[in-house]
Each structure stands twice: as structure tokens, then as C-alpha cells.
Amino acid sequence: MTCPAWNDLCQQPTLTVSTEKYAQLVYDSTNELHQPVQSILSALDRRAMGLAKLAHFESALRDADVMQHLSPSSPLGYLRKAIIYGEQGKQRHVIDICNQALAIVDTTNPGYLTLQQAKADAEDQLKTRIDFIKELPFDILSTTLIPMLMGDSPLDIVIPCPYLYVSNLWCDSIIQCSGGLCFKSEYQAEFGDEYDEDKARQLVTFARHTQSLDIYAHCEGTWVVDVLRENDFSSLQKLYLRDFYSFYIEDFISSFQSIGNTLTHLEFDQEHMILAPSDLLVACPNLVSFSLWQTFPASFSSLPMKMTWPKMTTLSIRYGEGAVSDDEIISISQRFPALQRLTLNPCFGIRSAFMASQYYPAMNGIEIDISNWSVHATLFNRGTGYQELAVTRLCISKENWADGGGSFMDTSSILKQHQKALEDIKWKIFSTTRQNDEVHNVDDFANIQYPRLKKLSLLHGGWWMLPNAPMIEELALSSRTINTHPEVLGTIPPKLERLVLDFDDWHNLQDSNSVVYYLYRVSQQCQLHELSIRFDNSENAGNVLDAIDCLNHLQSLIIRFNCDWSEYQMEAFVERIANGCSLLSFLQLKCHNAPSTHSISTLKRFRFLKQLGLSVSGTDGHVSFWRALGSLSQLSSIQMYPKYAVNKPEVQQLKKQIPHVEVTSEYH
């Protein structure tokens, strides 16, 4: 019997013909029908109260719902639900349920007044404001509340951060707990050449409390110079100037006079201007880290011989043309005696990298990148427990072995001498084929063992390393390597956690079935947590995509197409992984087109999904798409493509709909 039907039965019938005897009988028997319902309602009410006191709120609300269905006109179910919501602090829910009940319950029912009072109490609670910054202990503010409010992202130099303007107490507490404010400015061509305080209002307001400033791609003129010179940046410790250029070099140097003593970290990308780094270094005697990227080599030998930077532990040098000479390496060692990490990009061959290690015996680890025309090296301190100098990372990217003379001998020598220390190898030699392997006697060192190797990228060749590296945790394979040496799929590292498959547009995968079988074997032999696959087109993607749902330990999944992805194919794929990959917390669907509303709705089934990346191209005015996206309440962040997507009015509305979700954008 349905509840409405039971309600009708419990109503006193309208009697057109009656006698006193039988009219009383109908009246009494109808009243008796209420007794079992009242008994059930009373029992459910008591149970819901007990469940709520035990913090089983979902079960308590379920009982309250049943009470409402059994007797929609009774205030009991509504009151119980209002009480439960009130105990959870959900005052708006209390008001909503009371409004619903007041429209149904008879005004003469004693419970009607109780509902009115519950609504009034909830409205009073909503008006109450607690200043948590004022009331909570400092340790809770610094470790929990303020990090939760401010997040990890730097502040915009223009757009106000509302928490800084609540009160002086809030502002002071945030600054104190954060150790200073961090600001970042993206490209702003409209800033123009001249300084305008209004265009950097928030930065100017909090200049004295700024601890870190990151400025990217500003136009010509003195804007940045004037900001630094006209304001009090006495607390500034970290300054990052990226893709920066200006013809006002003297003014730029002078602006450092006021901030140089406090700076500890300086990153300077001056690809478009000519500036001697010695001018900056002399003005910044307390630097701990210095990163320089410019077109032509700098002269560190021009620095005063008697001046050193004993606090500097990290130095990174990158040139667009030329290389760091051996003489410059000697000059660097004389001026920066305490370095723990040194990047030379590029240097004159592997020999230069090993020469640099002679001046810094504490830096006993080397990362080497060998490309067609240069050698990049990073020296670093491997920590305690390591005595001998060793190469820990090796990246080879060449057209063929012949380029660069002794590259093959250098590389084979490194592999043989440092096999026990290598932790990361990236192999990309385009001409590597079976014939080339024979010519260069790869078999001579194909049996080298790599007991510490954890990350291996075989983008072109190098297939013979995989069977000799049992500790691999991250593996990258390309279609070129798979096509040339399909036997590379025969080895599955038992500790494999992250797999990257790159099926690029130049070398289509010849046998996709072999990859399908490989993924099935991976699902049986290891617990893969992260998978990233790039497809050039959807022709060979189908059966590979079909195999992914067998990887039921996946927590992170990236699928990328360099084109549109068939809507039907995407919907079917999302359905499958919803069934097979339920543990996903990170999902990126990188393609030119946006998912369908159906695909977005299917994502609700991923209970653990926190981070989502997707294209929103072509979704202007698609209300159902944005409504479905806003219903993904389990998310903590959404990353959209393309870059300008974040400016869509629908995105601004989405941020209001799900304010707890961070919405960002990036280039596809």
C-alpha cells in the first residue's frame, strides 16, 4: 500500500447518510487506523535521535525521510530532520526543511509552532559570526586555518585577496603565519612602459610584507624597475624575473641597491637583453641560489677576486649560444666555494663536468644530458653515505652515434663505470636500429646491470637495458622503440608504478594488439598506479583504450590526443574505466574537443576523483555541460584547456557554484 493511499484511508470519510450508531463506528475505526502509524513514527523518531547522537547522521536522516513518507502531513519527520541538520551546523538546510514543512503541516497542529521556532533559531544562528582568527590558538592558525584559506598559489599583484582585507587582525595574522606574502604576475602587455600604481595595487599595498615576487614576460620600459624602486620591499627574499627584457639597464641595476641585501634567491631570464651578471651579484651579497639564463656567455672572472658568496649553495647557468668554458668553471669555484648544486648548460663536453667536480668534492653526483650539439651537466651533493663520484642521471638525445665524435665511447664508458649508481636514464638516439646496434657492438655492454635504476625512458632504442633493471618504478616507451624492438614489451618490471606510452605522429604503432596484451600482463604482474598515453589519432587507440579498465590499481590516468576525440569513443571509454578503475583520484582527458555531458555525468561514479583536466572548447552556452561539471562535488581542482578558458563567463559562474574547487587553465 502506498503512503498517499494510506493517508487517504486515515482521513474521516464524508458521510452523506448516517445514523448515530454507525457514524460513531466509522469515526472510531478511522481513528484506530492512526494508532499503528503513530507507533511506527514514534519508534523511528527515537531511533533517528539515537543515531544522530552516535554521529550516524546518514542513517538518522534516512529514518527521518521514512517518517515524512509515512505521514507527509505530520511535523515529526520534518522536525527530526531539522534537528539533525542543526546538530551538524547546516542552518540553511534547517531553514529549507522547515519551509517545506510549514507549507504542508496544518497550522492548528502543535508542531507547526515548533517548526516556526526551529526556523527562527536557524536564522539567528546564520546571523552569528565567529572570528576564527581572533578566537583560535596561533598554532592552529599557522598549521591549519590560514594554509586552508590561502592555499599554495601565489597572490595576484592586481586582483585583491579578500582574506587580507577582512580586518587588520586577519591581515597581520596571515602575514605572520605565512612568513610573508608571495606574489606572481603573468604576462600583462597592457601594463605599458610606465609605472602605474593602480596596475599593481595589491603588490604596492603589501610591498613591505612581500617575501617572494615572480614576474613573467613584461614588456619593454621601466615598469618593473619603478615598482622595485618606488616601494619598500625590505622583506623581499625571492625574486624571479622570467622572459624579461628591458633597455634601461642602468635603472634596472640601481633598483637592486634597495633590495639586494635581503635577497636570498634570484632567478633571472634575460634572453632578450645584455646584462653582466656580475652587476647583479655584487648588489646581492647574501644570495643562496642564483639562476641565470641569457643568450651569450657571461664572464664570472670579472667579479672582484676578493669577493666571495659563502652562502650560495645553488648556481644554474644556461646560455642560448656558446658554453661555459673551463676557465669560467675555475672562476666560479673561486667565487662560490660552498656550492651544493651546479648546473652548466651547456659545457664543453663530459670532461668539463668531471673537471668541475674536482673543485667541489662534496658534489659527488652528476646528471648528464648529451644532445646533438652540446653537453649539459648538473653536479650535486648526493648526501651522506656516498663517497665516490658517480653519474646518477644520463640523458642521450642524438640523431645518430656518429654525431659528436666520441659520443658512443663516452656513453658506453659512463654506462659501464657508473652502472651501480645510475638512477635515471633517458635514451633517444634516432638512428638506433638492429643494424646500427650491430655496427656499434651494443651487445658488448648489453649485459650491464643497473641495480639502482628507477626511471627509464626508451624513446628511441635502448631496449636492451630494461631486462637488466629490476628496480624500475617509472618506464616510458615510444611507438618507435616498440616498432623497432617489440621484444621490449616482453619485460615487465615487478615494481613498476608509473607507465608512459608515447604513440607519436611520426611513427604510428604497427601492432596495437601487442600493447593490449602488454597492458593485460601489467595488470597481472604489478600494481600500476599511474598511466599516461599520447595518441596521434583515434584509429589505433580503440583496442588500447579498451584494455585500460583492467588496470584496477590506477590512481592517475592521462589520455592525450593531438586531435579531436570521437564523442562516442570517449563516452564508452569513461564508462569502462568507471567500472574498472574506481580508485582514480587524478584524470586528464587532453584532446581538442570537450567531453559530452554524458561523459561528465559518468564521472560522478569516481568517488575518489579529486583532480580533473579537460578541454572546454565549444562549450559556450551549453548549460547542461556546465551544470554537469558543477555537480562533481568530490573534486578539489579542475584544470581546463585551452589557456584562455578560465576567462569564460561560464567558468566564473562555475567557481561560484563549487567554491571549494580550484579552477585553473593551461595551454593544451
Secondary structure, 3 states (H helix, E strand, C coil): CCHHHHHHHHCCCCCCCCCHHHHHHHHHHHHHHHHHHHHHHHHHHHHHHHHHHCCCHHHHHHHHHHHHHHCCCCCHHHHHHHHHHHHCCCHHHHHHHHHHHHCCCCCCCHHHHHHHHHHHHHHHHHHCCCCHHHHCCHHHHHHHHHHHHHCCCCEECCCCCHHHHCCHHHHHHHHHHHCCEEEEECCCHHHCCCCCHHHHHHHHHCHHHEEEEEEECCCCCCHHHHHHHHCCCCCCCEEEEECCCCCCHHHHHHHCCCCCCCCCEEEEECCCCCCCHHHHHHHCCCCCEEEEEECCCCCHHHCCCCCCCCCCCEEEEEECCCCECHHHHHHHHHHCCCCCEEEEEEECHHHHHHHHHHHCCCCCEEEEEECCCCEEEEEECCCCCCCCCEEEEEEEEECCCCCCCCHHHHHHHHHHHCCCCCCEEEEEECCCCHHHHHHCCHHHCCCCCCCCCCEEEEEECCHHHHHHCCCCCEEEEEHHHHHHCHHHHHCCCCCCCEEEEEECCCCCCCCHHHHHHHHHHHHHHCCCCEEEEEECCCCCCHHHHHHHHHCCCCCEEEEEECCCCCHHHHHHHHHHHHHHCCCCCEEEEECCCCCCHHHHHHHHHCCCCCEEEEECCCCCCCHHHHHHHHCCCCCCEEEEECHHHHHCHHHHHHHHHCCCCEEEECCC
